[in-house]
């Protein structure tokens, strides 16, 4: 599944459809963001650089890599059913981003 397909899926959701798998406070503290920022990231998908699909038992997870600059980014692990559930999120730093650009983001289908 490509970036364009995921953006179409994300457009179907609203602010009220976003729920957190772990406690909201923990996820937001971990990435250093407010709920409004997370909602804006996911619904508008600006900075979405790479998407990885994972099959876990009967659940399909999508790992969404957002890159904001050369030095910062975020990763959201989400499921897309009738609600958009954020399983976890973590920040990406400068070294990790440079490593990902060399190995993981090579064959992007834009």
Protein Blocks (a to p, Z undefined) as FASTA:
>chain_A
ZZklmmmmmmmpcfklpccfbdfklmmmmnopafklmmmmmmnogoiabdcdddehjacc
ddddddfbfkbccdddddddfbccdfbdcdddfklmmmmmmmmmmmacZZ
